[in-house]
Amino acid sequence: MAWVVLVVSGMFEAVWAIALGKTEGFSKLAPTIVFAAGLIVSMAGLAYAMKDISTGTAYAVWVGIGASLTVIYGMAVDGDSISWAKILLLTLLVGCVVGLKFVE
């Protein structure tokens, strides 16, 4: 169960990171609310998962999921550049996250 919660909380890390970029310095209400809610859910899930998963592994997986999804969102929605290098590096990052599950 801790791994499922960790993966979901990693997804919410991407939610709050993306929302933070849209708050324009916390001057826009809707993205600020999404940011705050995403941050709370993400941190609560990370804290829960760390009861059963070591801190280093849980944090690395959480950050890896959040970072990967944030970059993918940027490429798919925000017009960030897409390159084979980015795709390769994202694939390697996801592979490392999956690998951490198996060595834990």
C-alpha positions in Angstrom: 0.0 0.0 0.0 2.9 2.4 0.8 4.2 2.1 -2.8 0.7 3.0 -4.3 0.4 6.0 -2.0 4.0 7.0 -2.9 3.2 6.9 -6.7 0.0 8.9 -6.3 1.8 11.4 -4.1 4.5 11.7 -6.8 1.7 12.5 -9.3 0.4 15.2 -7.0 3.9 16.6 -6.8 3.6 17.3 -10.5 0.2 18.8 -9.9 1.4 21.4 -7.4 4.6 22.1 -9.4 2.6 22.9 -12.6 0.0 24.9 -10.6 2.8 26.9 -8.9 4.0 28.0 -12.4 0.5 29.2 -13.2 -0.1 31.2 -10.0 1.9 34.2 -11.3 3.3 34.9 -7.8 0.2 33.6 -6.1 -1.8 36.4 -7.7 -4.3 34.0 -9.4 -6.7 32.3 -7.0 -7.6 29.1 -8.8 -4.1 27.9 -9.5 -3.1 28.9 -6.0 -5.8 26.7 -4.5 -4.8 23.8 -6.8 -1.2 24.4 -5.7 -2.0 24.3 -2.0 -4.3 21.3 -2.3 -1.8 19.4 -4.4 1.0 20.3 -2.0 -0.9 19.0 1.0 -1.9 15.7 -0.6 1.6 15.2 -2.0 3.4 15.8 1.3 0.9 13.8 3.3 1.3 10.8 0.9 5.0 11.1 1.0 5.0 11.2 4.8 2.7 8.1 4.9 4.9 6.2 2.5 8.0 7.0 4.5 6.6 4.9 7.4 7.3 1.8 5.4 9.8 2.9 2.7 13.2 4.3 3.5 13.5 8.1 3.3 16.1 8.1 0.5 14.2 5.7 -1.7 10.8 7.3 -1.0 12.1 10.8 -1.7 13.9 9.8 -4.9 10.9 8.0 -6.3 8.6 10.9 -5.3 10.8 13.5 -7.0 11.4 11.3 -10.0 7.7 10.8 -10.7 6.9 14.4 -10.1 9.8 15.7 -12.3 9.0 13.3 -15.1 5.3 14.1 -15.2 6.1 17.9 -15.0 8.4 17.7 -18.0 6.0 15.5 -20.0 3.2 18.0 -19.2 5.4 20.9 -20.4 6.1 19.1 -23.6 2.5 18.0 -24.2 0.6 21.1 -23.1 2.9 24.1 -22.6 4.9 24.0 -25.8 8.2 23.0 -24.3 10.6 21.6 -26.9 10.6 17.9 -27.5 13.8 16.1 -28.4 15.1 12.6 -28.5 17.5 13.5 -25.8 14.7 14.5 -23.5 12.7 11.4 -24.2 15.8 9.2 -23.6 16.6 11.0 -20.3 13.0 10.8 -19.1 13.0 7.1 -20.0 16.1 6.5 -18.0 14.7 8.5 -15.1 11.5 6.4 -15.0 13.7 3.3 -15.3 15.7 4.4 -12.3 12.5 5.0 -10.3 11.2 1.5 -11.2 14.6 0.1 -10.3 14.5 1.7 -6.8 11.3 -0.2 -6.2 13.0 -3.5 -6.9 16.1 -2.9 -4.8 14.2 -1.6 -1.8 
